[in-house]
């Protein structure tokens, strides 16, 4: 039964768990030949729940770091400029990096983050997203590991929020629009 404010459950807990295990296997297979720890970088805030489950499903030595960005500044309309509000604690130069996002929607901000990460000269950079909403894409984003493709609906739960609420829901739900 969905919580108040949620119209319906889009992705149930058991499907989330299966998806995370599948992604963990795919990532483990892809990186099984690297000679150093995998650097898993979570894009805050939305990715933290997914990232916590995902790293437990990856069967490789790894380290975790976080980055947080904004393109909004003090306004409600994107400025188009990427502002790093929390940067990585370690260098990713010549490292294998997996960039983890909760959802790729328009791709605008995420494409900026990918370019910024590439400018830091990692040995390799791959992208993992829990949810993909390609119907809203305005910028091209290459996704290496995709959990679930969803329709154009405002979703929250499992780390995704609406006004900082609903992140703690164990499922992904569609927000009521009334």
Secondary structure, DSSP 8 states (H G I E B T S, - for coil): ---TTEEEEEE-HHHHHHHHHHHHHHHHHHHTT-SS-EEEEEEETTTHHHHHHHHHH--S-EEEEEEEEES-TTSSS--S--EEEE--SS--TTSEEEEEEEEESS-HHHHHHHHHHHHT--SEEEEEEEEE-GGG--S----SEEEEE--S--EEBTTB-BTTBSTT-SSEEEE---
